[in-house]
Amino acid sequence: MKKIYYIIAAALSLGFLSGCVDLDMNPPSSASSENWYSDADELAISLNDLYRKSFYGIDMEFWTDRRTDDWAQRDYSYEFTNGSATSATTAFSDYWTNTYRAVSRSIRVLESIEKLGNGPEYEVLAAEAHFFRAYFYARLVTCWGDVPFYTRSITSDEAYEMGRTDQEVVKKQVYEDYDAAIAGLPEDNNNGGVKRVDKGAAIALKARAAIYWGDYAECARLCKELMDMGKYSLYPDYGELFRQKSYTCETIFSIANGYEYEQFQNIKSFVLRTAGGTAVAQPSWDLLAAYECTDGKLITESPLFDPHNPYDNRDPRCCETFAKPGTTIYGVVFDPSPVVTKVYDSIQGKEVKNKDTKTNDNYAPYNGCCLRKGAQEEWRTGLYNDNPQIIIRYADVLLMYAESKIELNQIDATVLNAINDVRARAYGVKRTDTDKYPSITTTNQKELRTIVRRERRVEFPWEGRRYFDLRRWGLLEKCYSHHYYGLHNAANLKTYYSNGNYFWAYTPEIDEDGFADFTKMEADGLIVKYGHHQYDPKVELFPIPNTEIIINKNLVQNPGY
């Protein structure tokens, strides 16, 4: 199950390929010409380029997570959460352009295969190209709605005059491309030592597209097919899964990273200040409030919950996502308490100044939290993360299956088993060990809908799923109506502590959709609102880059931009 990621070397060491070709909606140039796409090896190298992280910005490095209620960042709010997104925002232009570059690369490979022939050496490459065209067109539709659409190479003039195609037409092509990929890709695709997309990836990502588009019957069918394959399983240790540097039994599709190939994530913003980072961003209090207690009840219902010790008696995924105060991370003890002025540093072998409490440092984590998910001691030395970026994993398939069957009101034992498999893994036990974790037994559709949505939130935080989940469930407006809160600065925090209010003065209310309400604590002067959130209906879709609107009179902007 553990395979070395050679894909980076194959793609990134061939920098000339991406450096000399403008992979825009119009793909011609030297590397796109007949003298390059002339045999199977060159086609494989062309497809290798689509494993570079630059094509997966939306899916990587917490981009969408920053735009949800799972995120806290000093006193900063991103453009979606505060309604300030515009068509001139650079990120949207970059993602639009890179996505169309990937589409054009896929098309060029398919056209070249048509000319070269249909031998067995080309069949898998064609299926791989179909996969990528489906993946990137699915992204375009999901993020932008109706989009410019083409399945053959186009000229610059054609690109500049192309309007938007009804998304239903594009979705049909996405399904057809995924079907071609599923039919043509092997279950294990390790051509030339490279871990490439395979049949399971095509099935899983078609299922994701289907659930995003409300096609629950198709999603359930695909997930069941993947489950029946027997190839994938849940990795036994939830926390360790995100520290693995190779494929695991749970990985279905991921993008490899490697520092030596300059494909990695800068993570200084998440590393503790005491360990040399800046601790700019943390998981939010809203997320902390979402985890059930070990009795399976919400914090508002469980007698096990203590707001002064909010990490105790919680679903184990809580303390695998958040660093629990008093535990060691990056080689130092993390404790934001205003009375803990020194902590032990195991690297230096001595107590050091605690820079992660506001008593010592005004820029200590504003909400007193720290991200543990994926964190390793080596992050302290290099301040980078080269763990593979998981795009989709088996737990997602199980919960997509459960959600789809619930929405179809086809609730049976397989639905409960899928949810309980994920919950039991969090506790490190088997699904059948129902006395060792809070298993789900209800078959009520409304109750199960709430349960599976909460399960997705606590299973996938900071994995790029929440924004799309919220939008699918029609909950972005409610999400962006809740603000970002944190602790007072040093003097007031000491008073807060001495009055017995630390960590939280009392338990926040949780509404029927799982959103925590901290407004009473704010009104009582106990906490600080660091980030103002405001919903704007336009954020249900991304803006088409303004530069595209200017040069193409046939493109119409999405509403509100």
C-alpha positions in Angstrom: 0.0 0.0 0.0 2.9 2.3 0.6 4.4 3.4 -2.8 7.1 6.0 -3.5 6.0 9.1 -5.2 8.1 9.3 -8.3 5.5 11.5 -10.0 7.2 14.7 -8.9 10.5 13.8 -10.5 8.7 12.8 -13.7 6.8 16.0 -13.9 8.9 18.7 -12.3 12.3 17.7 -13.6 10.8 18.3 -17.1 10.3 22.0 -16.4 10.8 22.8 -20.0 7.5 21.3 -20.8 5.5 23.7 -18.7 7.9 26.5 -19.2 7.7 26.8 -23.0 4.0 26.2 -23.5 1.1 28.5 -22.8 -1.5 26.1 -21.6 -4.4 28.4 -21.7 -7.8 28.0 -23.4 -5.7 28.1 -26.6 -3.0 25.4 -26.2 -0.7 25.8 -29.2 3.1 26.3 -29.0 6.2 24.2 -29.4 5.4 21.6 -26.8 1.9 21.2 -28.1 3.0 20.7 -31.7 3.3 17.4 -33.5 7.0 17.2 -32.9 6.3 16.7 -29.2 3.2 14.6 -28.9 4.7 11.9 -31.1 4.7 8.7 -29.0 3.4 7.1 -25.7 6.4 8.3 -23.7 5.9 11.9 -24.6 2.2 11.7 -24.0 2.8 10.2 -20.5 5.2 13.1 -19.7 2.6 15.6 -20.9 0.1 14.0 -18.5 2.7 14.0 -15.7 2.5 17.8 -15.7 -1.1 17.5 -14.5 0.1 16.1 -11.2 1.8 19.4 -10.3 0.3 21.2 -7.3 -0.2 24.4 -9.3 -3.3 22.8 -10.9 -4.8 22.0 -7.5 -4.7 25.4 -5.7 -8.4 25.2 -4.8 -7.9 21.7 -3.3 -4.7 22.4 -1.5 -3.2 24.4 1.4 -6.5 25.1 3.1 -7.6 27.6 0.4 -11.4 26.9 0.8 -11.0 26.2 4.6 -9.8 29.8 5.1 -13.2 30.8 3.8 -15.3 28.9 6.3 -16.1 28.9 10.0 -13.5 26.3 10.7 -10.7 29.0 10.3 -9.3 31.6 12.7 -6.6 34.0 11.6 -5.6 36.8 14.1 -7.9 39.7 13.1 -8.3 38.8 9.4 -11.3 37.6 7.4 -11.1 36.4 3.8 -13.1 37.9 1.0 -15.9 35.2 0.9 -16.5 35.4 4.7 -16.9 39.2 4.7 -18.5 39.7 1.3 -15.6 41.6 -0.3 -14.8 39.2 -3.1 -14.4 40.9 -6.5 -13.7 39.8 -10.1 -10.2 41.3 -9.7 -9.2 39.1 -6.8 -6.0 37.4 -8.1 -6.7 33.9 -6.8 -9.8 33.5 -8.9 -7.9 34.5 -12.0 -5.1 32.0 -11.2 -7.5 29.1 -10.6 -9.6 29.9 -13.7 -6.5 30.0 -15.9 -4.8 27.0 -14.5 -8.0 24.9 -14.7 -8.4 25.8 -18.4 -4.7 25.0 -19.0 -5.3 21.5 -17.6 -8.4 21.1 -19.7 -6.4 22.1 -22.8 -3.6 19.7 -21.9 -6.0 16.8 -21.6 -7.6 17.7 -25.0 -4.3 17.8 -26.7 -3.3 14.4 -25.4 -6.6 12.9 -26.6 -6.3 14.4 -30.0 -2.7 13.1 -30.3 -3.8 9.6 -29.4 -6.5 9.7 -32.1 -3.8 10.5 -34.7 -1.2 8.0 -33.3 -3.6 5.0 -33.1 -5.5 2.9 -30.7 -2.8 0.4 -29.5 -2.8 -0.9 -25.9 0.0 1.5 -24.9 -2.4 4.4 -25.7 -5.6 3.1 -24.1 -4.6 3.8 -20.5 -3.2 7.2 -21.4 -6.4 8.1 -23.1 -8.4 7.1 -20.0 -6.1 9.2 -17.9 -6.6 12.2 -20.1 -10.4 11.6 -19.9 -10.0 11.6 -16.1 -8.3 15.0 -16.0 -10.7 16.6 -18.5 -13.6 15.4 -16.3 -11.9 16.5 -13.1 -11.2 20.0 -14.2 -14.5 20.6 -16.0 -16.2 19.4 -12.9 -14.3 22.0 -10.9 -15.3 24.7 -13.4 -19.0 23.9 -13.2 -18.9 23.5 -9.4 -17.1 26.8 -8.8 -18.4 29.0 -11.7 -21.6 27.4 -13.0 -22.0 28.0 -16.8 -18.6 28.2 -18.3 -16.8 28.3 -21.7 -16.8 24.8 -23.0 -14.8 23.0 -25.7 -13.7 19.4 -26.4 -11.4 20.1 -29.3 -8.4 22.5 -29.6 -9.4 26.0 -30.3 -7.6 29.1 -31.7 -7.0 32.3 -29.8 -9.8 34.0 -31.8 -12.2 31.3 -30.9 -11.2 31.5 -27.2 -11.8 35.2 -27.1 -15.3 34.9 -28.6 -16.5 31.9 -26.6 -19.5 32.5 -24.4 -20.8 30.4 -21.5 -22.3 27.0 -22.1 -25.2 25.7 -20.0 -23.6 23.8 -17.1 -25.9 20.8 -17.8 -24.1 20.3 -21.1 -20.8 20.4 -19.4 -21.9 18.0 -16.6 -23.0 15.5 -19.3 -19.5 15.6 -20.7 -17.9 15.2 -17.3 -19.9 12.1 -16.7 -19.0 10.7 -20.1 -15.3 11.4 -19.5 -15.4 9.8 -16.1 -17.1 6.8 -17.6 -14.3 6.5 -20.2 -11.7 6.8 -17.4 -13.5 4.2 -15.3 -13.6 1.8 -18.3 -10.0 2.4 -19.4 -8.0 2.8 -16.2 -6.7 -0.3 -14.3 -7.2 -0.8 -10.6 -3.5 -0.1 -10.1 -1.9 2.3 -12.5 1.9 2.4 -11.7 3.2 2.9 -15.2 7.0 3.4 -15.1 7.1 3.4 -11.3 4.8 6.4 -11.2 1.7 6.3 -9.0 -1.0 7.6 -11.4 -4.7 8.0 -11.3 -6.6 4.7 -11.5 -10.1 3.3 -11.7 -10.8 3.9 -8.0 -9.9 7.6 -8.4 -12.2 8.0 -11.4 -15.1 6.3 -9.5 -14.6 8.3 -6.4 -14.3 11.7 -8.1 -17.3 11.1 -10.3 -19.2 10.3 -7.1 -18.0 13.6 -5.6 -19.2 15.5 -8.7 -22.5 13.7 -8.5 -23.2 14.6 -4.9 -22.2 18.2 -5.5 -24.8 18.3 -8.2 -27.5 16.6 -6.2 -27.4 13.4 -8.2 -27.7 11.2 -5.1 -28.7 8.0 -7.0 -25.6 8.1 -9.1 -23.4 9.0 -6.2 -24.7 6.1 -4.1 -24.2 3.7 -7.0 -20.6 4.8 -7.6 -19.7 4.7 -3.9 -21.2 1.2 -3.5 -19.2 0.1 -6.5 -16.0 1.4 -4.9 -16.9 -0.2 -1.6 -17.5 -3.5 -3.2 -14.1 -3.4 -5.0 -12.5 -4.2 -1.6 -9.3 -2.3 -2.6 -9.6 0.5 0.0 -10.1 0.6 3.7 -9.9 3.1 6.6 -6.4 3.6 7.9 -6.5 2.4 11.5 -5.1 5.5 13.1 -6.9 8.8 12.2 -4.1 11.1 13.5 -1.3 9.2 11.9 -3.0 9.1 8.5 -2.2 12.8 8.0 1.5 12.3 9.0 2.1 9.6 6.4 4.4 10.5 3.5 3.2 7.7 1.2 0.0 6.2 -0.1 -2.1 4.4 2.5 -5.0 1.9 2.3 -7.3 4.9 2.6 -5.8 7.1 -0.1 -7.7 7.2 -3.4 -6.1 10.2 -5.1 -3.5 12.6 -3.8 -0.9 15.0 -5.1 2.7 14.2 -4.1 4.9 16.8 -2.5 8.7 16.9 -2.3 10.9 19.7 -0.9 13.8 18.7 -3.3 11.4 19.5 -6.2 10.1 22.7 -4.7 6.7 21.2 -4.4 5.7 21.7 -0.8 3.6 23.9 1.6 5.0 26.7 3.7 3.6 26.1 7.2 5.3 28.8 9.3 1.9 30.3 9.9 0.6 27.2 11.7 3.7 26.4 13.8 3.8 27.6 17.4 5.7 30.8 18.1 7.6 29.0 20.8 8.8 26.5 18.2 9.9 29.3 15.7 6.6 29.7 13.8 4.3 32.7 13.7 1.0 31.0 14.8 -1.0 33.3 12.4 -3.8 30.8 11.9 -5.6 28.2 13.9 -8.7 26.0 13.8 -11.7 28.0 15.1 -13.8 27.9 18.3 -16.8 27.1 16.0 -15.0 23.9 15.0 -13.9 23.1 18.6 -17.6 23.3 19.6 -18.7 20.9 16.9 -17.1 17.7 18.2 -19.4 15.4 20.3 -18.4 14.2 23.7 -17.5 10.6 24.1 -21.1 9.7 25.0 -22.1 10.8 21.5 -23.9 13.9 22.7 -23.4 17.6 21.8 -21.5 19.8 24.2 -24.9 21.4 25.1 -26.4 18.1 26.0 -23.6 16.1 27.6 -22.8 16.1 31.3 -19.2 15.2 30.3 -18.5 18.6 28.8 -16.6 21.2 30.9 -16.3 24.6 29.2 -13.2 25.3 31.3 -11.5 22.1 29.9 -13.1 21.8 26.4 -10.8 19.2 25.1 -11.7 16.6 27.8 -14.1 13.7 27.0 -14.4 14.6 23.4 -14.5 12.7 20.1 -10.8 11.6 19.6 -10.7 13.5 16.3 -10.9 16.7 18.3 -7.4 16.3 19.9 -6.0 15.0 16.6 -7.1 18.2 14.9 -6.4 20.6 17.8 -3.4 20.4 20.0 -4.7 19.9 23.5 -3.1 22.3 26.0 -0.5 20.6 28.0 0.6 18.2 25.2 3.8 18.3 23.2 3.8 19.5 19.6 6.9 20.5 17.6 9.0 19.4 20.5 7.5 21.9 22.9 4.6 21.9 25.4 1.7 23.9 24.0 -0.2 25.8 26.7 -1.9 29.2 26.0 -3.0 29.7 29.6 -2.1 33.2 30.9 -0.4 31.7 34.0 1.9 29.4 32.1 4.8 31.6 31.3 7.4 28.9 30.7 7.1 25.5 28.9 9.4 22.6 28.4 11.3 22.4 25.1 12.4 18.8 24.5 14.7 19.8 21.6 16.6 22.2 23.8 16.1 20.0 26.9 15.0 22.9 29.1 12.2 25.2 30.0 11.8 28.2 27.7 9.7 31.3 27.5 6.2 30.4 26.4 5.5 32.6 23.4 2.1 31.0 22.9 0.4 32.7 25.8 -0.7 36.3 25.5 0.9 37.0 28.8 4.3 36.9 27.1 3.4 37.7 23.4 0.6 39.8 22.0 0.7 37.8 18.8 0.2 34.4 20.5 -2.8 32.5 19.0 -5.7 34.9 19.4 -8.1 32.1 20.1 -5.7 30.0 22.2 -5.8 27.1 19.7 -3.2 25.3 17.7 -3.5 23.0 14.6 -2.2 19.4 15.3 -3.6 17.7 12.1 -0.7 16.5 10.0 1.9 18.3 12.2 5.3 16.7 12.7 8.3 17.7 14.7 10.3 18.2 11.4 8.0 21.1 10.6 9.8 23.0 13.2 13.1 22.7 11.5 12.2 23.3 7.9 8.9 25.2 8.3 7.5 23.3 5.3 5.2 20.4 4.8 5.9 17.9 2.1 3.3 15.3 3.1 1.1 14.3 0.1 -2.0 16.4 -0.4 -5.0 14.0 -0.2 -7.6 15.0 -2.7 -10.0 12.2 -1.8 -9.9 9.3 0.6 -12.1 6.3 1.5 -13.8 7.9 4.5 -15.3 10.4 2.0 -16.7 7.6 -0.1 -18.3 6.1 3.0 -19.9 9.3 4.1 -21.0 10.3 0.6 -22.7 7.0 0.3 -24.4 7.5 3.6 -25.5 11.0 2.7 -26.8 10.0 -0.7 -28.9 7.1 0.7 -30.2 9.3 3.4 -31.3 12.0 0.9 -32.9 9.3 -1.2 -34.6 8.0 2.0 -33.2 4.5 1.3 -32.0 4.0 4.8 -30.8 0.5 5.7 -28.0 -1.3 7.5 -25.4 -0.3 4.9 -26.0 3.4 5.7 -25.5 2.9 9.4 -22.5 0.7 8.8 -20.8 3.4 6.6 -21.2 6.1 9.3 -20.2 3.8 12.1 -17.1 2.6 10.3 -15.9 6.2 10.2 -16.9 6.9 13.8 -15.4 3.6 15.2 -12.0 4.3 13.4 -11.8 7.6 15.3 -11.9 5.6 18.5 -9.5 3.0 17.2 -12.0 0.2 17.4 -14.1 -1.9 15.1 -17.6 -1.0 14.1 -19.0 -4.1 15.9 -17.4 -2.9 19.2 -20.5 -0.8 20.0 -19.7 -0.6 23.7 -16.4 1.3 22.9 -17.7 4.2 20.8 -21.0 6.0 20.3 -22.5 4.1 17.4 -25.4 5.4 15.4 -28.7 3.4 15.6 -31.4 5.7 14.5 -33.0 5.3 11.1 -34.9 8.6 11.1 -34.0 10.5 8.0 -34.0 14.0 9.6 -31.8 12.8 12.5 -29.4 11.0 10.1 -29.1 14.0 7.9 -27.9 16.1 10.9 -25.6 13.3 12.0 -23.9 12.7 8.7 -23.4 16.5 8.2 -21.8 16.8 11.6 -19.7 13.7 10.9 -18.3 15.2 7.7 -17.3 18.4 9.6 -15.3 16.6 12.3 -13.9 14.0 9.9 -12.6 16.4 7.2 -11.6 19.7 8.9 -8.9 21.6 7.0 -9.1 19.1 4.1 -10.9 21.5 1.7 -14.4 20.1 2.0 -16.4 22.3 4.2 -17.0 25.3 1.8 -18.5 22.9 -0.8 -20.4 21.0 1.8 -22.0 24.1 3.2 -22.9 25.4 -0.2 -24.4 22.0 -1.1 -26.5 22.0 2.0 -27.6 25.6 1.5 -25.9 26.7 4.7 -23.3 29.3 3.5 -25.6 32.2 4.6 -25.9 30.8 8.1 -22.2 30.1 8.2 -21.2 33.6 7.2 -23.6 35.1 9.8 -21.3 33.8 12.6 -18.2 35.8 13.4 -14.8 34.8 14.5 -14.0 35.1 18.2 -11.0 34.8 20.5 -9.5 35.7 23.8 -8.8 39.1 25.3 -5.3 40.4 25.4 -3.0 39.9 28.4 -4.4 42.2 31.1 -8.0 41.3 30.5 -7.2 37.7 29.9 -5.6 37.5 33.4 -8.7 38.9 34.9 -10.8 36.5 32.9 -8.7 33.6 34.2 -8.7 34.8 37.8 -12.5 35.1 37.7 -12.7 31.4 36.8 -13.9 31.9 33.2 -11.0 30.3 31.3 -11.1 28.6 28.8 -14.8 29.4 28.0 -16.9 31.0 30.6 -19.8 28.8 29.8 -21.0 26.5 27.1 -22.1 28.2 23.8 -25.4 27.3 22.3 -25.5 25.0 19.3 -28.3 25.4 16.8 -30.1 22.7 14.7 -27.5 22.9 12.0 -24.5 22.6 14.3 -23.5 26.3 14.4 -22.1 27.5 17.7 -23.3 30.9 19.1 -20.7 32.9 21.0 -22.6 36.2 20.9 -23.7 36.0 24.5 -20.1 35.7 25.7 -19.2 38.7 23.5 -22.2 40.7 24.9 -21.0 39.9 28.4 -17.6 41.3 27.5 -15.9 38.0 28.1 -14.4 37.4 24.6 -13.4 39.5 21.6 -14.7 39.5 18.0 -11.6 39.4 15.8 -13.2 38.8 12.5 -16.6 40.2 11.2 -18.4 37.8 8.8 -21.1 38.9 6.4 -22.9 36.8 3.8 -23.3 38.0 0.2 -25.3 35.8 -2.1 -22.6 36.2 -4.8 -20.3 33.9 -3.0 -22.4 30.9 -4.0 -20.3 31.1 -7.2 -16.8 32.3 -8.0 -16.3 35.4 -10.1 -15.2 35.1 -13.7 -11.9 37.0 -13.8 -12.4 40.6 -14.8 -9.6 40.3 -17.4 -11.6 37.6 -19.2 -14.7 39.8 -19.2 -12.8 42.7 -20.7 -11.3 40.8 -23.6 -14.4 38.7 -24.4 -17.6 40.5 -25.1 -19.5 37.3 -25.0 -18.7 36.4 -21.4 -21.3 37.5 -18.8 -20.2 37.8 -15.2 -21.8 35.9 -12.4 -24.4 37.8 -10.3 -23.1 40.3 -7.8 -19.6 40.8 -9.2 
